[in-house]
């Protein structure tokens, strides 16, 4: 008899509106390939190396923090 607590799954409803508005045209949020309970950022077509888009809104994190 093992009862596991339900795992909260992140949905688009959890994403602030300004984040959704700020996504580049060819980028979407879908379930993460790394953590199925979270959303991940997916490109719908190839993004050229060095391509910049923004503006960035939020807290910048160091690579070790993500």
Contact map, one row per residue, 1 for C-alpha under 8 A:
111000000000000000000000000000000000000000000000000000000000000000
111100000000000000000000000000000000000000000000000000000000000000
111110000000000000000000000000000000000000000000000000000000000000
011111000000000000000000000000000000000000000000000000000000000000
001111100000000000000000000000000000000000000000000000000000000000
000111110000000000000000000000000000000000000000000000000000000000
000011111000000000000000000000000000100000000000000000000000000000
000001111100000000000000000000000000100000000000000000000000000000
000000111110000000000000000000000001110000000000000000000000000000
000000011111010000000000000000000000111000000000000000000000000000
000000001111111000000000000000000000011000000000000000000000000000
000000000111111000000000000010000000001000000000000000000000000000
000000000011111100000000000000000000000000000000000000000000000000
000000000111111100000000000000000000000000000000000000000000000000
000000000011111110110000000000000000000000000000000000000000000000
000000000000111111110000000000000000000000000000000000000000000000
000000000000001111111000000000000000000000000000000000000000000000
000000000000000111111100000000000000000000000000000000000000000000
000000000000001111111110000000000000000000000000000000001000000000
000000000000001111111110000000000000000000000000000000000000000000
000000000000000011111110000000000000000000000000000000000000000000
000000000000000001111111000000000000000000000000000001100000000000
000000000000000000111111101100000000000000000000000001000000000000
000000000000000000000111111000000000000000000000000011000000000000
000000000000000000000011111000000000000000000000000000000000000000
000000000000000000000001111100000000000000111000000000000000000000
000000000000000000000011111110000000000011110000000000000000000000
000000000000000000000010011111000000000011110000000000000000000000
000000000001000000000000001111100000001111000000000000000000000000
000000000000000000000000000111110000001111000000000000000000000000
000000000000000000000000000011111011111100000000000000000000000000
000000000000000000000000000001111111111110000000000000000000000000
000000000000000000000000000000111111000100000000000000000000000000
000000000000000000000000000000011111000000000000000000000000000000
000000000000000000000000000000111111111000000000000000000000000000
000000001000000000000000000000111111111000000000000000000000000000
000000111100000000000000000000110011111000000000000000000000000000
000000001110000000000000000000110011111100000000000000000000000000
000000000111000000000000000011110011111110000000000000000000000000
000000000000000000000000000011111000011111000000000000000000000000
000000000000000000000000001111010000001111100000000000000000000000
000000000000000000000000001111000000000111110000000000000000000000
000000000000000000000000011100000000000011111110000000000000000000
000000000000000000000000011100000000000001111100000000000000000000
000000000000000000000000010000000000000000111110000000000000000000
000000000000000000000000000000000000000000111111000000000000000000
000000000000000000000000000000000000000000101111101000000000000000
000000000000000000000000000000000000000000000111111000000000000000
000000000000000000000000000000000000000000000011111000000000000000
000000000000000000000000000000000000000000000001111100000000000000
000000000000000000000000000000000000000000000011111110000000000000
000000000000000000000000000000000000000000000000011111000000000000
000000000000000000000001000000000000000000000000001111100000000000
000000000000000000000111000000000000000000000000000111110000000000
000000000000000000000100000000000000000000000000000011111000000000
000000000000000000000000000000000000000000000000000001111100000000
000000000000000000100000000000000000000000000000000000111110000000
000000000000000000000000000000000000000000000000000000011111000000
000000000000000000000000000000000000000000000000000000001111100000
000000000000000000000000000000000000000000000000000000000111110000
000000000000000000000000000000000000000000000000000000000011111111
000000000000000000000000000000000000000000000000000000000001111111
000000000000000000000000000000000000000000000000000000000000111111
000000000000000000000000000000000000000000000000000000000000111111
000000000000000000000000000000000000000000000000000000000000111111
000000000000000000000000000000000000000000000000000000000000111111
